[in-house]
Amino acid sequence: MIGYKRKSAPTLARRIGGLLVTFFVCIGLLGGLSACARKDVTVLADRKPALDLAEFFAGESVAYGIFEDRFGNLRRQFRVNMTGVVEGETLTLAEEFLYDDGERADRTWSISKTGIGPDGASMYEGRAGDVSGTAKGRVVGNALNWEYDVVLEMSGTALEVHFDDWIYRQDQDVAINRAFISKFGVEIGSVTLVFIRGKAAAAIGPLDLSKWSE
């Protein structure tokens, strides 16, 4: 669930922009290549600890993340402070980002649990400022999988890319996020984050987002 509502220049847009130039030049050659299919989240039904989005993200948490291009090259690093507020079945999650080039950004998610699916999955919908339409996903076992389209602003042009987003809870206070970014079904990059909440987050956060320090 990583992204942002821009404060100044776009964040991932500049890095992804360079990738997309190459992507569009090569699209004819890559026409038959699509992102590898991933298993349905229901195969994780027996994995523990169970993930409940409202419970996990309520309160203060932090995250550390990276963005890689489709060849596995590190393009960007970032840190995040998050504040989650739960009202009924809705989680409002405010995220503040600092990138390793000093850029800051933010995003606010509104995430609602909409019921239980026929396969036993907990159903969720999410909205954010730069998400086109509604993110829809399912939680089963220790994992969330949801998909959504993000609109990136590049050189005054809006470009929509697709996110296939997975969160895996590792223990009481730690979860790992992998988001695969694609355009026209071709994977162009990925985001990896580690979320830290609870006492672990309190021990190290909130993170200093005034500047990137080594």
C-alpha positions in Angstrom: 0.0 0.0 0.0 2.7 2.4 -0.9 2.3 5.7 -2.6 1.8 9.3 -1.8 -0.1 12.5 -2.2 2.4 14.9 -3.6 3.6 17.9 -1.7 6.0 19.1 -4.5 7.5 17.2 -7.4 6.3 13.6 -7.9 8.2 11.0 -6.0 8.4 7.6 -7.8 7.5 9.5 -11.0 10.9 10.6 -11.9 12.5 7.2 -11.5 9.6 5.4 -13.2 9.6 8.0 -15.9 13.1 7.0 -17.1 12.0 3.3 -17.1 8.9 4.1 -19.1 10.9 5.8 -21.8 12.8 2.5 -22.4 9.6 0.6 -21.9 7.7 2.4 -24.6 10.6 2.1 -27.0 10.7 -1.6 -26.4 7.0 -2.3 -26.1 6.8 -4.0 -29.5 9.5 -6.5 -28.5 7.9 -7.0 -25.1 4.4 -7.4 -26.4 4.3 -11.1 -25.6 5.8 -10.6 -22.2 3.6 -10.2 -19.1 4.1 -10.1 -15.4 4.3 -13.5 -13.9 1.0 -14.7 -12.4 0.9 -14.9 -8.6 -1.0 -17.3 -6.5 -4.4 -16.4 -5.1 -4.2 -15.0 -1.5 -6.4 -17.9 -0.3 -3.5 -20.3 -0.4 -2.2 -18.4 2.7 -5.2 -19.2 4.8 -3.2 -21.2 7.3 -0.4 -18.7 7.7 0.0 -16.9 11.0 -0.1 -14.5 12.8 -3.5 -13.4 11.3 -3.5 -10.0 9.7 -6.3 -7.5 10.6 -5.6 -4.2 8.9 -7.4 -2.0 11.4 -5.7 -3.7 14.4 -2.2 -3.7 12.8 -2.1 -0.1 11.5 -4.0 1.6 14.3 -1.8 4.1 16.1 1.7 5.1 15.3 3.9 2.9 13.0 7.0 3.4 10.8 8.3 1.8 7.6 11.6 1.5 5.6 11.4 0.9 1.9 13.1 0.7 -1.5 12.1 1.0 -5.1 13.7 -1.3 -7.7 13.4 -1.3 -11.5 12.3 -4.5 -13.3 15.9 -5.7 -13.5 16.4 -5.5 -9.7 18.4 -2.3 -9.7 18.0 -0.2 -6.6 16.5 3.2 -7.7 15.3 4.8 -4.5 15.1 4.4 -0.7 12.5 5.9 1.6 11.3 6.1 5.2 7.7 6.5 6.4 5.9 7.7 9.5 2.3 6.5 9.7 -0.7 7.3 11.9 -3.8 5.1 11.7 -7.2 6.0 13.1 -10.1 3.5 13.2 -13.7 4.5 13.2 -16.2 1.6 12.9 -15.1 -0.5 9.8 -12.9 2.3 8.4 -9.2 2.8 8.8 -7.7 6.2 7.9 -4.0 5.8 7.4 -1.9 9.0 7.0 1.6 8.3 5.6 4.5 10.8 5.5 7.5 10.0 3.3 11.2 11.0 3.1 13.2 9.9 0.1 17.0 9.5 -0.1 17.2 12.6 -2.4 15.6 14.7 0.3 12.1 14.9 -1.2 9.1 14.7 1.1 5.6 13.5 0.3 2.5 12.2 1.8 -0.6 10.1 1.2 -3.8 9.3 3.1 -5.6 6.1 2.7 -9.2 5.5 3.6 -9.7 1.8 3.9 -13.0 0.1 4.7 -13.8 -3.5 5.4 -16.8 -4.4 3.3 -17.6 -7.9 4.4 -16.6 -11.6 4.1 -16.3 -13.2 0.6 -17.7 -16.6 -0.3 -14.1 -18.0 0.1 -13.9 -16.7 3.6 -11.6 -13.8 2.7 -12.1 -10.4 4.5 -13.0 -7.9 1.7 -11.6 -4.4 1.7 -11.8 -1.2 -0.4 -9.4 1.7 -0.3 -9.2 5.2 -1.7 -6.4 7.8 -1.8 -5.8 11.0 -3.6 -3.7 9.6 -6.5 -5.4 6.3 -6.8 -7.7 6.0 -9.8 -11.0 4.6 -8.7 -11.0 2.2 -5.8 -8.4 -0.3 -4.5 -10.0 -3.7 -3.9 -8.5 -6.5 -1.9 -8.8 -9.5 0.3 -7.2 -10.5 3.6 -6.6 -14.3 4.3 -4.4 -15.7 6.9 -1.4 -13.4 7.4 -1.7 -11.6 4.1 -3.5 -8.8 2.2 -3.5 -8.7 -1.6 -5.1 -5.8 -3.3 -4.8 -4.1 -6.7 -5.2 -0.5 -7.8 -4.1 2.0 -10.4 -2.0 5.0 -9.5 -1.9 8.2 -11.5 1.7 9.6 -11.8 2.3 13.2 -13.0 5.3 13.3 -15.4 6.2 16.5 -17.3 2.7 17.7 -17.0 1.2 14.4 -18.3 -0.8 12.0 -16.2 0.2 8.4 -16.6 -1.6 5.5 -15.0 0.3 2.4 -13.7 -1.0 -0.7 -12.0 0.0 -1.9 -8.5 -0.3 -5.5 -7.4 0.2 -5.0 -3.7 0.9 -7.7 -1.1 1.4 -7.4 2.7 2.5 -10.3 4.9 2.4 -10.1 8.7 5.5 -11.6 10.2 4.9 -11.3 13.9 2.9 -9.0 16.3 4.7 -5.8 15.3 6.3 -6.5 11.8 4.9 -6.9 8.3 6.5 -7.0 4.9 5.0 -5.2 1.8 5.8 -6.1 -1.8 4.1 -4.1 -4.5 4.7 -5.0 -8.2 4.2 -2.1 -10.7 3.2 -2.7 -14.3 2.0 -1.0 -17.4 0.1 -2.8 -20.1 0.7 -6.1 -18.2 4.5 -5.7 -18.3 6.2 -5.3 -14.9 8.4 -2.2 -14.7 9.4 -2.2 -11.1 8.6 -3.1 -7.5 8.5 -1.6 -4.0 9.5 -3.4 -0.9 8.8 -2.1 2.6 9.1 -3.3 6.2 6.3 -2.0 8.5 7.0 -1.7 12.2 4.3 -1.0 14.8 3.5 -1.2 18.5 6.3 -1.2 21.0 8.9 -1.8 18.3 7.8 1.4 16.5 7.7 3.4 19.7 11.3 2.4 20.4 12.7 3.8 17.1 10.1 6.3 16.0 8.7 8.6 14.9 11.5 8.8 12.3 13.2 12.1 11.7 11.9 13.1 8.2 13.6 16.5 8.2 16.5 15.2 6.3 18.1 12.0 5.0 20.8 10.9 7.4 23.2 8.0 7.1 
